[in-house]
Amino acid sequence: MRRSRLALFFRLQAKVRDVDRIELVGRRVAMLSREEAVYWLSNVSSAD
């Protein structure tokens, strides 16, 4: 259930250097529903 959010967070934070931005990404990812997290994770994963 939380794996999709964690995977999305780790994908996104890898490209960010500013600690405040990483915290912001984490807060926003935590607010996503499971479906939203899976959707965005698939978009981020397919872009690589």
PDB file of N, CA, C and O in Angstrom:
ATOM      1  N   MET A   1       0.821  -1.196   0.000  1.00  0.00           N
ATOM      2  CA  MET A   1       0.000   0.000   0.000  1.00  0.00           C
ATOM      3  C   MET A   1       0.864   1.258   0.000  1.00  0.00           C
ATOM      4  O   MET A   1       0.608   2.178  -0.776  1.00  0.00           O
ATOM      5  N   ARG A   2       1.855   1.310   0.835  1.00  0.00           N
ATOM      6  CA  ARG A   2       2.718   2.481   0.893  1.00  0.00           C
ATOM      7  C   ARG A   2       3.906   2.367  -0.040  1.00  0.00           C
ATOM      8  O   ARG A   2       4.635   3.337  -0.244  1.00  0.00           O
ATOM      9  N   ARG A   3       4.105   1.196  -0.602  1.00  0.00           N
ATOM     10  CA  ARG A   3       5.287   0.993  -1.454  1.00  0.00           C
ATOM     11  C   ARG A   3       5.306   1.905  -2.660  1.00  0.00           C
ATOM     12  O   ARG A   3       6.366   2.384  -3.063  1.00  0.00           O
ATOM     13  N   SER A   4       4.149   2.151  -3.238  1.00  0.00           N
ATOM     14  CA  SER A   4       4.113   3.009  -4.421  1.00  0.00           C
ATOM     15  C   SER A   4       4.505   4.439  -4.059  1.00  0.00           C
ATOM     16  O   SER A   4       5.202   5.102  -4.827  1.00  0.00           O
ATOM     17  N   ARG A   5       4.064   4.917  -2.902  1.00  0.00           N
ATOM     18  CA  ARG A   5       4.448   6.265  -2.475  1.00  0.00           C
ATOM     19  C   ARG A   5       5.941   6.341  -2.176  1.00  0.00           C
ATOM     20  O   ARG A   5       6.603   7.308  -2.553  1.00  0.00           O
ATOM     21  N   LEU A   6       6.469   5.329  -1.503  1.00  0.00           N
ATOM     22  CA  LEU A   6       7.902   5.319  -1.208  1.00  0.00           C
ATOM     23  C   LEU A   6       8.731   5.261  -2.484  1.00  0.00           C
ATOM     24  O   LEU A   6       9.713   5.988  -2.629  1.00  0.00           O
ATOM     25  N   ALA A   7       8.332   4.399  -3.400  1.00  0.00           N
ATOM     26  CA  ALA A   7       9.060   4.285  -4.664  1.00  0.00           C
ATOM     27  C   ALA A   7       9.023   5.607  -5.421  1.00  0.00           C
ATOM     28  O   ALA A   7      10.034   6.042  -5.972  1.00  0.00           O
ATOM     29  N   LEU A   8       7.866   6.237  -5.447  1.00  0.00           N
ATOM     30  CA  LEU A   8       7.737   7.530  -6.120  1.00  0.00           C
ATOM     31  C   LEU A   8       8.624   8.574  -5.443  1.00  0.00           C
ATOM     32  O   LEU A   8       9.326   9.322  -6.123  1.00  0.00           O
ATOM     33  N   PHE A   9       8.597   8.630  -4.120  1.00  0.00           N
ATOM     34  CA  PHE A   9       9.424   9.595  -3.399  1.00  0.00           C
ATOM     35  C   PHE A   9      10.899   9.402  -3.714  1.00  0.00           C
ATOM     36  O   PHE A   9      11.598  10.372  -4.007  1.00  0.00           O
ATOM     37  N   PHE A  10      11.386   8.163  -3.658  1.00  0.00           N
ATOM     38  CA  PHE A  10      12.803   7.925  -3.896  1.00  0.00           C
ATOM     39  C   PHE A  10      13.193   8.216  -5.338  1.00  0.00           C
ATOM     40  O   PHE A  10      14.316   8.648  -5.594  1.00  0.00           O
ATOM     41  N   ARG A  11      12.294   7.989  -6.276  1.00  0.00           N
ATOM     42  CA  ARG A  11      12.576   8.357  -7.672  1.00  0.00           C
ATOM     43  C   ARG A  11      12.706   9.865  -7.833  1.00  0.00           C
ATOM     44  O   ARG A  11      13.601  10.357  -8.520  1.00  0.00           O
ATOM     45  N   LEU A  12      11.789  10.592  -7.183  1.00  0.00           N
ATOM     46  CA  LEU A  12      11.770  12.042  -7.340  1.00  0.00           C
ATOM     47  C   LEU A  12      12.903  12.725  -6.585  1.00  0.00           C
ATOM     48  O   LEU A  12      13.526  13.650  -7.107  1.00  0.00           O
ATOM     49  N   GLN A  13      13.175  12.281  -5.366  1.00  0.00           N
ATOM     50  CA  GLN A  13      14.177  12.964  -4.553  1.00  0.00           C
ATOM     51  C   GLN A  13      15.585  12.759  -5.061  1.00  0.00           C
ATOM     52  O   GLN A  13      16.479  13.531  -4.715  1.00  0.00           O
ATOM     53  N   ALA A  14      15.808  11.749  -5.865  1.00  0.00           N
ATOM     54  CA  ALA A  14      17.154  11.477  -6.378  1.00  0.00           C
ATOM     55  C   ALA A  14      17.667  12.622  -7.255  1.00  0.00           C
ATOM     56  O   ALA A  14      18.877  12.818  -7.373  1.00  0.00           O
ATOM     57  N   LYS A  15      16.763  13.369  -7.861  1.00  0.00           N
ATOM     58  CA  LYS A  15      17.163  14.436  -8.772  1.00  0.00           C
ATOM     59  C   LYS A  15      17.196  15.809  -8.115  1.00  0.00           C
ATOM     60  O   LYS A  15      17.552  16.796  -8.759  1.00  0.00           O
ATOM     61  N   VAL A  16      16.822  15.881  -6.826  1.00  0.00           N
ATOM     62  CA  VAL A  16      16.718  17.161  -6.130  1.00  0.00           C
ATOM     63  C   VAL A  16      17.884  17.308  -5.164  1.00  0.00           C
ATOM     64  O   VAL A  16      18.222  16.361  -4.453  1.00  0.00           O
ATOM     65  N   ARG A  17      18.495  18.471  -5.131  1.00  0.00           N
ATOM     66  CA  ARG A  17      19.641  18.708  -4.253  1.00  0.00           C
ATOM     67  C   ARG A  17      19.281  19.532  -3.021  1.00  0.00           C
ATOM     68  O   ARG A  17      19.934  19.401  -1.986  1.00  0.00           O
ATOM     69  N   ASP A  18      18.271  20.366  -3.110  1.00  0.00           N
ATOM     70  CA  ASP A  18      17.876  21.246  -2.015  1.00  0.00           C
ATOM     71  C   ASP A  18      17.058  20.454  -0.985  1.00  0.00           C
ATOM     72  O   ASP A  18      16.034  19.863  -1.327  1.00  0.00           O
ATOM     73  N   VAL A  19      17.512  20.445   0.272  1.00  0.00           N
ATOM     74  CA  VAL A  19      16.862  19.670   1.330  1.00  0.00           C
ATOM     75  C   VAL A  19      15.427  20.127   1.554  1.00  0.00           C
ATOM     76  O   VAL A  19      14.548  19.299   1.794  1.00  0.00           O
ATOM     77  N   ASP A  20      15.178  21.417   1.479  1.00  0.00           N
ATOM     78  CA  ASP A  20      13.818  21.922   1.669  1.00  0.00           C
ATOM     79  C   ASP A  20      12.886  21.413   0.570  1.00  0.00           C
ATOM     80  O   ASP A  20      11.723  21.108   0.832  1.00  0.00           O
ATOM     81  N   ARG A  21      13.385  21.324  -0.632  1.00  0.00           N
ATOM     82  CA  ARG A  21      12.580  20.805  -1.743  1.00  0.00           C
ATOM     83  C   ARG A  21      12.282  19.317  -1.557  1.00  0.00           C
ATOM     84  O   ARG A  21      11.185  18.855  -1.868  1.00  0.00           O
ATOM     85  N   ILE A  22      13.258  18.576  -1.051  1.00  0.00           N
ATOM     86  CA  ILE A  22      13.052  17.151  -0.814  1.00  0.00           C
ATOM     87  C   ILE A  22      11.960  16.952   0.231  1.00  0.00           C
ATOM     88  O   ILE A  22      11.123  16.061   0.092  1.00  0.00           O
ATOM     89  N   GLU A  23      11.965  17.775   1.273  1.00  0.00           N
ATOM     90  CA  GLU A  23      10.916  17.697   2.293  1.00  0.00           C
ATOM     91  C   GLU A  23       9.552  18.004   1.683  1.00  0.00           C
ATOM     92  O   GLU A  23       8.569  17.330   1.986  1.00  0.00           O
ATOM     93  N   LEU A  24       9.493  19.010   0.834  1.00  0.00           N
ATOM     94  CA  LEU A  24       8.252  19.376   0.168  1.00  0.00           C
ATOM     95  C   LEU A  24       7.747  18.233  -0.713  1.00  0.00           C
ATOM     96  O   LEU A  24       6.554  17.928  -0.716  1.00  0.00           O
ATOM     97  N   VAL A  25       8.645  17.610  -1.452  1.00  0.00           N
ATOM     98  CA  VAL A  25       8.275  16.460  -2.284  1.00  0.00           C
ATOM     99  C   VAL A  25       7.703  15.353  -1.403  1.00  0.00           C
ATOM    100  O   VAL A  25       6.686  14.748  -1.743  1.00  0.00           O
ATOM    101  N   GLY A  26       8.355  15.088  -0.273  1.00  0.00           N
ATOM    102  CA  GLY A  26       7.880  14.049   0.640  1.00  0.00           C
ATOM    103  C   GLY A  26       6.497  14.335   1.183  1.00  0.00           C
ATOM    104  O   GLY A  26       5.658  13.438   1.261  1.00  0.00           O
ATOM    105  N   ARG A  27       6.254  15.578   1.558  1.00  0.00           N
ATOM    106  CA  ARG A  27       4.926  15.943   2.079  1.00  0.00           C
ATOM    107  C   ARG A  27       3.850  15.800   1.014  1.00  0.00           C
ATOM    108  O   ARG A  27       2.750  15.323   1.291  1.00  0.00           O
ATOM    109  N   ARG A  28       4.170  16.211  -0.191  1.00  0.00           N
ATOM    110  CA  ARG A  28       3.169  16.118  -1.268  1.00  0.00           C
ATOM    111  C   ARG A  28       2.907  14.680  -1.688  1.00  0.00           C
ATOM    112  O   ARG A  28       1.766  14.314  -1.970  1.00  0.00           O
ATOM    113  N   VAL A  29       3.946  13.869  -1.731  1.00  0.00           N
ATOM    114  CA  VAL A  29       3.774  12.461  -2.075  1.00  0.00           C
ATOM    115  C   VAL A  29       2.958  11.753  -0.993  1.00  0.00           C
ATOM    116  O   VAL A  29       2.137  10.891  -1.305  1.00  0.00           O
ATOM    117  N   ALA A  30       3.175  12.107   0.267  1.00  0.00           N
ATOM    118  CA  ALA A  30       2.437  11.493   1.372  1.00  0.00           C
ATOM    119  C   ALA A  30       0.942  11.792   1.293  1.00  0.00           C
ATOM    120  O   ALA A  30       0.127  11.016   1.793  1.00  0.00           O
ATOM    121  N   MET A  31       0.579  12.903   0.672  1.00  0.00           N
ATOM    122  CA  MET A  31      -0.826  13.282   0.556  1.00  0.00           C
ATOM    123  C   MET A  31      -1.539  12.592  -0.611  1.00  0.00           C
ATOM    124  O   MET A  31      -2.766  12.636  -0.699  1.00  0.00           O
ATOM    125  N   LEU A  32      -0.785  11.963  -1.495  1.00  0.00           N
ATOM    126  CA  LEU A  32      -1.392  11.311  -2.650  1.00  0.00           C
ATOM    127  C   LEU A  32      -2.164  10.055  -2.229  1.00  0.00           C
ATOM    128  O   LEU A  32      -1.803   9.377  -1.268  1.00  0.00           O
ATOM    129  N   SER A  33      -3.214   9.771  -2.959  1.00  0.00           N
ATOM    130  CA  SER A  33      -3.904   8.495  -2.760  1.00  0.00           C
ATOM    131  C   SER A  33      -3.067   7.387  -3.400  1.00  0.00           C
ATOM    132  O   SER A  33      -2.122   7.658  -4.140  1.00  0.00           O
ATOM    133  N   ARG A  34      -3.421   6.156  -3.108  1.00  0.00           N
ATOM    134  CA  ARG A  34      -2.685   5.021  -3.676  1.00  0.00           C
ATOM    135  C   ARG A  34      -2.729   5.063  -5.201  1.00  0.00           C
ATOM    136  O   ARG A  34      -1.713   4.848  -5.862  1.00  0.00           O
ATOM    137  N   GLU A  35      -3.896   5.337  -5.751  1.00  0.00           N
ATOM    138  CA  GLU A  35      -4.064   5.371  -7.201  1.00  0.00           C
ATOM    139  C   GLU A  35      -3.236   6.480  -7.837  1.00  0.00           C
ATOM    140  O   GLU A  35      -2.611   6.281  -8.879  1.00  0.00           O
ATOM    141  N   GLU A  36      -3.237   7.645  -7.205  1.00  0.00           N
ATOM    142  CA  GLU A  36      -2.440   8.761  -7.723  1.00  0.00           C
ATOM    143  C   GLU A  36      -0.951   8.434  -7.688  1.00  0.00           C
ATOM    144  O   GLU A  36      -0.220   8.728  -8.635  1.00  0.00           O
ATOM    145  N   ALA A  37      -0.509   7.826  -6.595  1.00  0.00           N
ATOM    146  CA  ALA A  37       0.901   7.474  -6.466  1.00  0.00           C
ATOM    147  C   ALA A  37       1.311   6.469  -7.536  1.00  0.00           C
ATOM    148  O   ALA A  37       2.384   6.597  -8.126  1.00  0.00           O
ATOM    149  N   VAL A  38       0.468   5.474  -7.790  1.00  0.00           N
ATOM    150  CA  VAL A  38       0.774   4.476  -8.824  1.00  0.00           C
ATOM    151  C   VAL A  38       0.804   5.131 -10.201  1.00  0.00           C
ATOM    152  O   VAL A  38       1.665   4.814 -11.022  1.00  0.00           O
ATOM    153  N   TYR A  39      -0.123   6.035 -10.453  1.00  0.00           N
ATOM    154  CA  TYR A  39      -0.167   6.747 -11.733  1.00  0.00           C
ATOM    155  C   TYR A  39       1.118   7.543 -11.954  1.00  0.00           C
ATOM    156  O   TYR A  39       1.741   7.432 -13.010  1.00  0.00           O
ATOM    157  N   TRP A  40       1.519   8.347 -10.962  1.00  0.00           N
ATOM    158  CA  TRP A  40       2.710   9.169 -11.112  1.00  0.00           C
ATOM    159  C   TRP A  40       3.982   8.329 -11.139  1.00  0.00           C
ATOM    160  O   TRP A  40       4.934   8.668 -11.841  1.00  0.00           O
ATOM    161  N   LEU A  41       4.001   7.244 -10.386  1.00  0.00           N
ATOM    162  CA  LEU A  41       5.165   6.352 -10.420  1.00  0.00           C
ATOM    163  C   LEU A  41       5.327   5.744 -11.809  1.00  0.00           C
ATOM    164  O   LEU A  41       6.448   5.616 -12.301  1.00  0.00           O
ATOM    165  N   SER A  42       4.225   5.369 -12.439  1.00  0.00           N
ATOM    166  CA  SER A  42       4.329   4.808 -13.786  1.00  0.00           C
ATOM    167  C   SER A  42       4.800   5.866 -14.778  1.00  0.00           C
ATOM    168  O   SER A  42       5.555   5.552 -15.698  1.00  0.00           O
ATOM    169  N   ASN A  43       4.367   7.117 -14.606  1.00  0.00           N
ATOM    170  CA  ASN A  43       4.833   8.182 -15.492  1.00  0.00           C
ATOM    171  C   ASN A  43       6.319   8.459 -15.305  1.00  0.00           C
ATOM    172  O   ASN A  43       7.046   8.642 -16.281  1.00  0.00           O
ATOM    173  N   VAL A  44       6.764   8.492 -14.072  1.00  0.00           N
ATOM    174  CA  VAL A  44       8.179   8.763 -13.779  1.00  0.00           C
ATOM    175  C   VAL A  44       9.033   7.586 -14.253  1.00  0.00           C
ATOM    176  O   VAL A  44      10.118   7.787 -14.800  1.00  0.00           O
ATOM    177  N   SER A  45       8.556   6.379 -14.050  1.00  0.00           N
ATOM    178  CA  SER A  45       9.334   5.174 -14.427  1.00  0.00           C
ATOM    179  C   SER A  45       9.447   5.026 -15.942  1.00  0.00           C
ATOM    180  O   SER A  45      10.485   4.598 -16.447  1.00  0.00           O
ATOM    181  N   SER A  46       8.404   5.371 -16.655  1.00  0.00           N
ATOM    182  CA  SER A  46       8.439   5.214 -18.107  1.00  0.00           C
ATOM    183  C   SER A  46       9.267   6.315 -18.774  1.00  0.00           C
ATOM    184  O   SER A  46       9.679   6.169 -19.924  1.00  0.00           O
ATOM    185  N   ALA A  47       9.513   7.418 -18.056  1.00  0.00           N
ATOM    186  CA  ALA A  47      10.299   8.514 -18.617  1.00  0.00           C
ATOM    187  C   ALA A  47      11.806   8.204 -18.616  1.00  0.00           C
ATOM    188  O   ALA A  47      12.569   8.844 -19.339  1.00  0.00           O
ATOM    189  N   ASP A  48      12.229   7.230 -17.811  1.00  0.00           N
ATOM    190  CA  ASP A  48      13.663   6.902 -17.712  1.00  0.00           C
ATOM    191  C   ASP A  48      14.155   6.138 -18.875  1.00  0.00           C
ATOM    192  O   ASP A  48      15.335   5.793 -18.933  1.00  0.00           O
TER     193      ASP A  48
END
